[in-house]
Amino acid sequence: MKKTYNILWLLIALLASACRISKDVKTPNDYIPSAYRNSSNADTQTIAHIRWQDFFPDERLQNLIDTALVRNFDMQLAIKNLEIAHQSLKQARMSLVPAVGLNVAASSTVPSKNSLNGSLTSQFLGREHIEDFSANIGISWEADIWGKVRNRKRSALATYLQTAEARKAVQTGIITMVAQSYYNLLMLDKQLKVAQRNVRLTDSTVRILQLQQE
């Protein structure tokens, strides 16, 4: 008998521990230095605060970057993922709001003329069919007892922020690639002009030597 009581108390303890409400875990604060490499300058403006249009004032380069951002498939995918994450975040924020549902239904029944209902319908209603209309409104609300809705909101917010930073990373990579290719092309054009000028100078030198020989 004593063994039975012990087993019963053990089951009660297990059920109590299973129904225990989880505690919110506080997110630790990451240490971020106030200045880059202990800089003593009062100006806190960094390259991250500068728009890329101001960083690259060349209009031709700006047009190339705009075209690359619009037509790049990775950028389009990142924008769509950001829109999906934003909609998920809005849906998670609306979880605590009561949901209202409206249901409207209509039906029409034609009973057999040989049945009692059919004969009574024709006699008292003056028509051979029975119409039935119904409408109801339902309101539902989920009580956030176990922290499910709060955790869902936190998860949606983290996903949204992660997607936003991923879009910024893709955009930065595209801008960097286009700008680097553009300036490399300008450098190659300068090198080509120098090479062409050297060819002309060499031709002139050869011509002078030929005239001196003659």
C-alpha positions as CSV (number, residue, x, y, z in Angstrom):
1,M,0.0,0.0,0.0
2,K,2.8,2.3,0.9
3,K,4.4,1.6,-2.5
4,T,1.2,2.6,-4.3
5,Y,1.2,5.9,-2.5
6,N,4.8,6.6,-3.4
7,I,4.0,5.9,-7.1
8,L,0.9,8.2,-6.9
9,W,2.9,11.1,-5.4
10,L,5.6,10.6,-8.1
11,L,3.0,10.8,-10.9
12,I,1.5,14.0,-9.3
13,A,5.0,15.5,-9.1
14,L,5.7,14.7,-12.8
15,L,2.4,16.2,-13.9
16,A,3.0,19.4,-11.9
17,S,6.5,19.8,-13.4
18,A,5.1,19.2,-16.9
19,C,2.4,21.9,-16.4
20,R,4.9,24.5,-15.1
21,I,4.9,27.7,-17.1
22,S,8.2,28.5,-18.8
23,K,10.1,31.6,-17.7
24,D,11.2,34.2,-20.2
25,V,14.9,34.1,-20.8
26,K,16.4,37.5,-20.9
27,T,18.5,38.2,-23.9
28,P,22.1,39.1,-22.8
29,N,23.3,42.5,-23.9
30,D,26.3,42.4,-26.2
31,Y,29.2,44.7,-25.4
32,I,29.7,47.2,-28.2
33,P,32.5,49.7,-27.9
34,S,31.5,53.4,-28.1
35,A,34.2,54.2,-30.7
36,Y,36.0,52.3,-33.4
37,R,39.5,51.3,-32.2
38,N,39.2,53.7,-29.2
39,S,39.1,56.7,-31.5
40,S,39.0,60.0,-29.6
41,N,37.4,61.9,-32.4
42,A,34.2,63.6,-31.6
43,D,32.8,62.9,-35.0
44,T,30.8,59.6,-34.9
45,Q,30.0,59.6,-38.6
46,T,31.2,56.4,-40.2
47,I,31.0,54.9,-43.7
48,A,28.0,52.9,-42.6
49,H,26.0,56.2,-42.1
50,I,26.8,57.4,-45.7
51,R,24.4,56.7,-48.5
52,W,26.0,54.9,-51.4
53,Q,24.8,57.6,-53.7
54,D,26.9,60.1,-51.7
55,F,29.8,57.7,-51.5
56,F,29.9,57.2,-55.3
57,P,29.1,60.7,-56.9
58,D,29.8,59.4,-60.4
59,E,26.5,59.5,-62.3
60,R,27.4,56.7,-64.7
61,L,28.4,54.5,-61.8
62,Q,25.1,55.3,-60.0
63,N,23.1,54.3,-63.0
64,L,25.0,51.0,-63.3
65,I,24.4,50.3,-59.6
66,D,20.7,51.1,-59.9
67,T,20.4,48.7,-62.8
68,A,22.3,46.0,-61.0
69,L,20.1,46.3,-57.9
70,V,16.9,46.2,-59.9
71,R,17.8,43.3,-62.1
72,N,19.9,41.1,-59.8
73,F,18.0,37.9,-58.9
74,D,19.7,37.6,-55.5
75,M,18.5,41.1,-54.6
76,Q,15.0,40.4,-55.8
77,L,14.9,37.2,-53.7
78,A,16.1,39.1,-50.7
79,I,13.4,41.8,-51.1
80,K,10.7,39.1,-51.4
81,N,12.0,37.3,-48.3
82,L,11.9,40.7,-46.5
83,E,8.3,41.2,-47.5
84,I,7.4,37.7,-46.3
85,A,9.1,38.3,-43.0
86,H,7.3,41.6,-42.6
87,Q,3.9,40.0,-43.2
88,S,4.7,37.2,-40.7
89,L,5.7,39.8,-38.2
90,K,2.4,41.7,-38.7
91,Q,0.5,38.4,-38.3
92,A,2.3,37.6,-35.1
93,R,1.6,41.0,-33.7
94,M,-2.1,40.5,-34.4
95,S,-2.2,37.2,-32.5
96,L,-3.3,38.9,-29.2
97,V,-6.2,40.7,-31.0
98,P,-9.6,38.8,-30.8
99,A,-10.6,37.2,-34.1
100,V,-14.1,37.9,-35.5
101,G,-15.7,35.5,-38.0
102,L,-18.9,35.9,-40.0
103,N,-20.6,33.0,-41.6
104,V,-23.6,33.4,-43.9
105,A,-25.4,30.4,-45.5
106,A,-28.5,29.9,-47.7
107,S,-30.2,26.8,-48.8
108,S,-33.3,25.9,-50.9
109,T,-35.1,22.5,-50.5
110,V,-37.7,21.2,-52.9
111,P,-39.7,18.4,-51.2
112,S,-41.5,15.8,-53.2
113,K,-45.1,16.6,-54.2
114,N,-46.2,13.1,-53.1
115,S,-44.9,13.6,-49.5
116,L,-46.7,15.4,-46.7
117,N,-44.1,18.2,-46.5
118,G,-44.5,18.8,-50.2
119,S,-48.3,19.0,-50.1
120,L,-48.2,21.3,-47.0
121,T,-45.6,23.5,-48.6
122,S,-47.7,24.1,-51.7
123,Q,-50.8,24.6,-49.6
124,F,-49.6,27.0,-47.0
125,L,-46.6,28.8,-48.6
126,G,-47.9,28.9,-52.1
127,R,-44.6,27.7,-53.5
128,E,-42.9,24.3,-54.1
129,H,-39.6,25.0,-52.3
130,I,-38.4,25.9,-48.8
131,E,-35.7,28.6,-48.4
132,D,-33.5,28.6,-45.3
133,F,-31.2,31.5,-44.5
134,S,-28.7,31.6,-41.6
135,A,-26.1,34.0,-40.3
136,N,-23.8,33.8,-37.3
137,I,-20.9,35.8,-35.9
138,G,-18.1,34.2,-33.9
139,I,-15.4,35.8,-31.7
140,S,-12.4,33.9,-30.6
141,W,-9.4,35.0,-28.5
142,E,-6.3,33.1,-27.4
143,A,-5.1,33.8,-23.9
144,D,-1.4,33.9,-23.8
145,I,-1.0,31.8,-20.6
146,W,2.0,29.8,-21.6
147,G,3.8,32.6,-23.5
148,K,3.2,31.1,-26.9
149,V,2.1,34.3,-28.5
150,R,4.9,36.3,-27.0
151,N,7.5,33.8,-28.2
152,R,5.9,33.8,-31.6
153,K,6.2,37.6,-31.8
154,R,9.8,37.5,-30.7
155,S,10.6,34.8,-33.2
156,A,8.9,36.7,-36.1
157,L,10.8,39.9,-35.1
158,A,14.1,38.1,-35.0
159,T,13.4,36.6,-38.4
160,Y,12.5,40.0,-39.8
161,L,15.6,41.7,-38.5
162,Q,17.7,38.8,-39.8
163,T,16.1,39.0,-43.3
164,A,16.6,42.8,-43.3
165,E,20.3,42.5,-42.5
166,A,20.6,39.8,-45.2
167,R,19.1,42.1,-47.7
168,K,21.6,44.8,-46.7
169,A,24.4,42.3,-47.1
170,V,23.3,41.4,-50.6
171,Q,22.9,45.0,-51.5
172,T,26.4,45.9,-50.2
173,G,27.9,43.0,-52.1
174,I,26.3,44.0,-55.4
175,I,27.4,47.7,-55.0
176,T,30.9,46.6,-54.1
177,M,31.1,44.3,-57.1
178,V,29.8,46.9,-59.6
179,A,32.0,49.7,-58.2
180,Q,35.1,47.6,-58.3
181,S,34.4,46.4,-61.9
182,Y,33.7,50.0,-62.9
183,Y,36.9,51.4,-61.5
184,N,38.9,48.5,-62.9
185,L,37.5,49.3,-66.3
186,L,38.5,52.9,-65.9
187,M,42.0,51.8,-65.0
188,L,42.2,49.5,-68.0
189,D,41.0,52.3,-70.3
190,K,43.8,54.6,-68.9
191,Q,46.4,51.8,-69.4
192,L,45.1,51.3,-73.0
193,K,45.5,55.0,-73.7
194,V,49.0,55.0,-72.3
195,A,49.9,52.0,-74.4
196,Q,48.5,53.6,-77.5
197,R,50.5,56.8,-76.8
198,N,53.6,54.7,-76.3
199,V,53.0,53.0,-79.7
200,R,52.7,56.4,-81.4
201,L,55.9,57.5,-79.7
202,T,57.7,54.3,-80.8
203,D,56.5,54.8,-84.4
204,S,57.8,58.3,-84.3
205,T,61.2,57.2,-83.0
206,V,61.4,54.5,-85.7
207,R,60.5,57.1,-88.4
208,I,63.2,59.5,-87.1
209,L,65.8,56.7,-87.2
210,Q,64.8,55.8,-90.7
211,L,65.2,59.4,-91.9
212,Q,68.6,59.6,-90.2
213,Q,69.7,56.5,-91.9
214,E,68.6,57.8,-95.3
